[in-house]
Amino acid sequence: MAASGRKGVLNKLFLDHPHSLGMSWGSHGAGALKVGFQLIGAGCAAIIHALIPGVFGETASGVVTRVYEHIQRTRSNPADDK
């Protein structure tokens, strides 16, 4: 594969999506990690809630709602949510 072809593939894999949101690769990665850990925490809370219904009654749904709203804001206003 020619060097220009490799660059195109690398851009598609690593840069196109973050840049479409007005973000760098690093800032996108940091945000994605934050969201991922929030969702893991929400999943753990939901599992505990399944076993002990009296705890974490609204934790998972609250996290999912906040993450969803954050993603929607990022998509609609890429430069504002860096």
Secondary structure, 3 states (H helix, E strand, C coil): CCHHHHHHHHHHHHHHHHHHCCCCHHHHHHHHHHHHHHHHHHHHHHHHHHHCCCCCCCHHHHHHHHHHHHHHHHHHCHHHHC
